[in-house]
């Protein structure tokens, strides 16, 4: 009930200047408005019904055309105002052509916005119509010099909008999904050795300003070391819990940061040279992590991310080959991750 009352109040405030200005348009002003759209769905159909009803109440002749008919040339367009609703690249482009004008006045609204209803589309269309009516009429080309007028011409008020095409740059920021699943590869770099390839999956839950993340990671390739005493291959898997904050910088860009705790499990498999003994060992410990993420959303529920993070193990595993200490794992290590985001709710 409140939404409907708010909509009719908005329509009334927009129609009042049109109704007051209607007598001032004179007999030469266009009395026909041609309304067209390149898409037909329930929301746009209702918006066209609202626009037609309100303009008809002002005594204007309204012609509603479908996408195919709107593209056909018409002789009445030279003496009629034209209102076009075009859905393009996820936005509704509202164009208003003054009678005989070539350059339209343009407004836009996000088509996939959560609060973009038929009433909101109708209100934006009326805003564009109101702005167009405040523009001075385009002066016709003079075929021959005219005699001086008996009365000085009336001064026109300054135009509220320039006659050139102008597109509104404001877009509604799409809300971040409450539930998100991230999937992708990771590259872990210890202080020694080559980067280790892994895979990570995590589930994020939270509002648009923060989150709780639970996930796991496992190595896909071993971390190999070779010395005179033999060789060893190390694998690692982990579970982690993170708390973080996030900020939507743009309708498609988001940054976030998180801190958390990890459970780490290492496995080592060695091959010894003659005179040495090889052992397969396992080690488990905890760790603390810090990560930063940048994400780009192609749609509200699908995006891509890039992670940069660090990890410090509490009881770090040390790898030795013979009498030589080869590497201390995750003290610290650095992680680069990338992948896709799948959102819901």
KOLTOR-327955 format. One record per residue (C-alpha): residue in three letters; x, y, z; residue number from 0. Coordinates in steps of 0.05 Angstrom, whole numbers, always signed. Example, Ala and Ser with C-alpha at 12.3 -4.5 7.8 and 13.67 -1.06 7.14 Angstrom:
<recs>
ala:+246:-90:+156:0
ser:+273:-21:+143:1
</recs>
This chain:
<recs>
unk:+0:+0:+0:0
unk:+56:+47:+18:1
unk:+93:+33:-48:2
unk:+31:+48:-90:3
unk:+17:+112:-52:4
unk:+90:+134:-60:5
unk:+86:+119:-135:6
unk:+21:+160:-146:7
unk:+50:+218:-106:8
unk:+112:+216:-150:9
unk:+69:+214:-214:10
unk:+27:+272:-189:11
unk:+88:+315:-175:12
unk:+115:+301:-245:13
unk:+49:+311:-281:14
unk:+33:+378:-246:15
unk:+83:+418:-288:16
unk:+57:+383:-351:17
unk:-15:+400:-335:18
unk:+1:+472:-319:19
unk:+44:+480:-381:20
unk:-7:+447:-427:21
unk:-48:+511:-441:22
unk:+16:+550:-454:23
unk:+36:+504:-511:24
unk:-14:+535:-558:25
unk:-49:+507:-618:26
unk:+18:+496:-654:27
unk:+47:+451:-599:28
unk:+45:+376:-612:29
unk:-14:+340:-580:30
unk:+8:+269:-599:31
unk:+60:+227:-562:32
unk:+86:+164:-596:33
unk:+110:+113:-545:34
unk:+151:+53:-567:35
unk:+194:-3:-537:36
unk:+241:-55:-565:37
unk:+222:-108:-513:38
unk:+156:-133:-487:39
unk:+152:-164:-418:40
unk:+105:-158:-359:41
unk:+143:-100:-327:42
unk:+150:-58:-390:43
unk:+78:-72:-411:44
unk:+53:-46:-344:45
unk:+99:+15:-349:46
unk:+70:+31:-419:47
unk:-1:+24:-392:48
unk:+15:+73:-336:49
unk:+48:+122:-384:50
unk:-10:+119:-433:51
unk:-63:+128:-379:52
unk:-30:+189:-348:53
unk:-15:+224:-414:54
unk:-87:+210:-439:55
unk:-112:+242:-375:56
unk:-76:+306:-396:57
unk:-113:+307:-462:58
unk:-55:+282:-504:59
unk:-64:+231:-560:60
unk:-20:+171:-543:61
unk:+2:+120:-595:62
unk:+36:+58:-567:63
unk:+77:+19:-617:64
unk:+112:-48:-613:65
unk:+186:-57:-630:66
unk:+173:-74:-704:67
unk:+125:-16:-715:68
unk:+169:+33:-677:69
unk:+224:+25:-728:70
unk:+180:+41:-788:71
unk:+181:+114:-813:72
unk:+118:+154:-800:73
unk:+97:+222:-825:74
unk:+66:+239:-757:75
unk:+135:+236:-724:76
unk:+151:+306:-751:77
unk:+94:+336:-711:78
unk:+93:+290:-651:79
unk:+134:+278:-590:80
unk:+166:+209:-587:81
unk:+182:+169:-524:82
unk:+226:+107:-534:83
unk:+241:+54:-481:84
unk:+300:+11:-504:85
unk:+331:-46:-464:86
unk:+405:-50:-479:87
unk:+466:-77:-441:88
unk:+426:-88:-377:89
unk:+397:-17:-375:90
unk:+332:+16:-398:91
unk:+349:+75:-443:92
unk:+293:+127:-443:93
unk:+296:+174:-504:94
unk:+250:+233:-516:95
unk:+248:+266:-585:96
unk:+217:+334:-590:97
unk:+172:+343:-651:98
unk:+218:+348:-712:99
unk:+281:+342:-670:100
unk:+338:+296:-688:101
unk:+377:+295:-622:102
unk:+338:+263:-564:103
unk:+343:+275:-490:104
unk:+366:+211:-457:105
unk:+358:+181:-388:106
unk:+375:+110:-365:107
unk:+358:+64:-308:108
unk:+388:-4:-289:109
unk:+341:-58:-317:110
unk:+364:-111:-267:111
unk:+361:-65:-206:112
unk:+325:-97:-146:113
unk:+276:-38:-139:114
unk:+265:-22:-212:115
unk:+190:-35:-220:116
unk:+142:-14:-274:117
unk:+124:+46:-232:118
unk:+197:+68:-227:119
unk:+205:+61:-303:120
unk:+142:+103:-314:121
unk:+167:+157:-266:122
unk:+234:+161:-303:123
unk:+197:+167:-369:124
unk:+155:+225:-342:125
unk:+219:+258:-317:126
unk:+247:+255:-387:127
unk:+182:+282:-417:128
unk:+180:+339:-368:129
unk:+252:+357:-383:130
unk:+239:+355:-458:131
unk:+179:+401:-452:132
unk:+223:+453:-417:133
unk:+270:+455:-478:134
unk:+260:+512:-527:135
unk:+230:+490:-593:136
unk:+280:+479:-649:137
unk:+280:+540:-695:138
unk:+259:+523:-767:139
unk:+304:+541:-825:140
unk:+284:+608:-856:141
unk:+272:+603:-931:142
unk:+273:+679:-940:143
unk:+284:+741:-896:144
unk:+222:+762:-858:145
unk:+198:+832:-842:146
unk:+212:+858:-772:147
unk:+160:+837:-722:148
unk:+113:+890:-694:149
unk:+126:+865:-624:150
unk:+194:+845:-596:151
unk:+201:+769:-591:152
unk:+189:+739:-523:153
unk:+251:+719:-486:154
unk:+257:+644:-475:155
unk:+281:+620:-407:156
unk:+349:+585:-408:157
unk:+345:+512:-426:158
unk:+347:+464:-366:159
unk:+382:+411:-409:160
unk:+425:+420:-471:161
unk:+392:+397:-536:162
unk:+447:+347:-551:163
unk:+439:+275:-529:164
unk:+455:+267:-456:165
unk:+459:+201:-420:166
unk:+451:+195:-345:167
unk:+513:+164:-314:168
unk:+481:+141:-249:169
unk:+469:+67:-242:170
unk:+441:+27:-185:171
unk:+493:-15:-148:172
unk:+471:-87:-151:173
unk:+471:-119:-81:174
unk:+524:-172:-65:175
unk:+494:-242:-61:176
unk:+486:-266:+11:177
unk:+514:-335:-6:178
unk:+576:-343:-51:179
unk:+617:-402:-74:180
unk:+687:-390:-100:181
unk:+726:-441:-141:182
unk:+795:-436:-172:183
unk:+869:-453:-173:184
unk:+922:-427:-124:185
unk:+997:-418:-128:186
unk:+1034:-423:-61:187
unk:+1105:-397:-55:188
unk:+1149:-416:+4:189
unk:+1215:-382:+19:190
unk:+1250:-438:-19:191
unk:+1230:-479:-79:192
unk:+1183:-467:-138:193
unk:+1110:-445:-132:194
unk:+1063:-503:-115:195
unk:+999:-511:-155:196
unk:+935:-524:-115:197
unk:+859:-519:-118:198
unk:+814:-481:-70:199
unk:+739:-479:-56:200
unk:+706:-434:-5:201
unk:+636:-414:+17:202
unk:+623:-342:+37:203
unk:+561:-320:+76:204
unk:+545:-250:+98:205
unk:+514:-181:+82:206
unk:+542:-132:+32:207
unk:+592:-103:+82:208
unk:+622:-167:+112:209
unk:+627:-243:+109:210
unk:+646:-308:+142:211
unk:+684:-357:+97:212
unk:+695:-431:+106:213
unk:+738:-469:+55:214
unk:+792:-518:+38:215
unk:+854:-523:-4:216
unk:+896:-580:-29:217
unk:+960:-585:-70:218
unk:+956:-613:-141:219
unk:+1031:-619:-150:220
unk:+1085:-638:-101:221
unk:+1138:-591:-75:222
unk:+1203:-626:-96:223
unk:+1273:-619:-67:224
unk:+1335:-659:-85:225
unk:+1403:-663:-51:226
unk:+1462:-711:-49:227
unk:+1427:-752:+5:228
unk:+1365:-762:-36:229
unk:+1300:-728:-56:230
unk:+1234:-711:-23:231
unk:+1164:-691:-47:232
unk:+1119:-651:-1:233
unk:+1043:-643:-6:234
unk:+997:-599:+35:235
unk:+922:-594:+49:236
unk:+886:-544:+93:237
unk:+819:-522:+121:238
unk:+808:-449:+139:239
unk:+757:-403:+172:240
unk:+759:-328:+157:241
unk:+723:-265:+178:242
unk:+726:-204:+133:243
unk:+698:-140:+107:244
unk:+681:-120:+35:245
unk:+664:-57:-2:246
unk:+628:-47:-69:247
unk:+667:+7:-106:248
unk:+626:+5:-170:249
unk:+565:-33:-197:250
unk:+614:-87:-221:251
unk:+676:-81:-176:252
unk:+686:-104:-104:253
unk:+745:-107:-57:254
unk:+750:-147:+8:255
unk:+799:-166:+62:256
unk:+798:-223:+113:257
unk:+836:-254:+170:258
unk:+829:-325:+195:259
unk:+855:-390:+224:260
unk:+877:-452:+186:261
unk:+887:-526:+199:262
unk:+948:-551:+159:263
unk:+967:-622:+142:264
unk:+1033:-640:+108:265
unk:+1055:-705:+76:266
unk:+1127:-720:+57:267
unk:+1153:-778:+15:268
unk:+1228:-788:+8:269
unk:+1276:-828:-36:270
unk:+1344:-840:-4:271
unk:+1411:-851:-37:272
unk:+1454:-910:-14:273
unk:+1476:-901:+57:274
unk:+1415:-860:+77:275
unk:+1347:-879:+103:276
unk:+1282:-852:+72:277
unk:+1218:-841:+112:278
unk:+1147:-821:+95:279
unk:+1123:-770:+147:280
unk:+1059:-733:+164:281
unk:+1053:-669:+204:282
unk:+993:-627:+226:283
unk:+990:-557:+256:284
unk:+951:-493:+258:285
unk:+964:-426:+224:286
unk:+941:-355:+215:287
unk:+923:-324:+148:288
unk:+911:-256:+117:289
unk:+881:-244:+48:290
unk:+859:-189:+1:291
unk:+811:-199:-57:292
unk:+788:-160:-117:293
unk:+725:-184:-154:294
unk:+690:-165:-218:295
unk:+616:-184:-228:296
unk:+591:-199:-298:297
unk:+521:-208:-268:298
unk:+496:-205:-197:299
unk:+506:-281:-188:300
unk:+569:-292:-230:301
unk:+638:-261:-225:302
unk:+713:-271:-224:303
unk:+763:-258:-169:304
unk:+837:-249:-155:305
unk:+866:-265:-85:306
unk:+932:-245:-53:307
unk:+947:-273:+15:308
unk:+998:-297:+66:309
unk:+1001:-355:+116:310
unk:+1043:-368:+178:311
unk:+1044:-438:+209:312
unk:+1047:-443:+285:313
unk:+1089:-507:+288:314
unk:+1122:-503:+221:315
unk:+1145:-568:+186:316
unk:+1219:-571:+170:317
unk:+1246:-614:+114:318
unk:+1316:-643:+120:319
unk:+1357:-684:+71:320
unk:+1416:-715:+106:321
unk:+1448:-662:+150:322
unk:+1420:-605:+109:323
unk:+1357:-566:+127:324
unk:+1322:-554:+60:325
unk:+1260:-514:+75:326
unk:+1214:-492:+131:327
unk:+1143:-496:+104:328
unk:+1094:-438:+112:329
unk:+1141:-395:+154:330
unk:+1115:-355:+118:331
unk:+1084:-372:+51:332
unk:+1049:-328:+0:333
unk:+988:-348:-40:334
unk:+961:-323:-106:335
unk:+891:-348:-124:336
unk:+841:-335:-180:337
unk:+775:-365:-201:338
unk:+700:-355:-208:339
unk:+645:-333:-161:340
unk:+576:-364:-160:341
unk:+524:-327:-119:342
unk:+454:-340:-92:343
unk:+402:-302:-53:344
</recs>
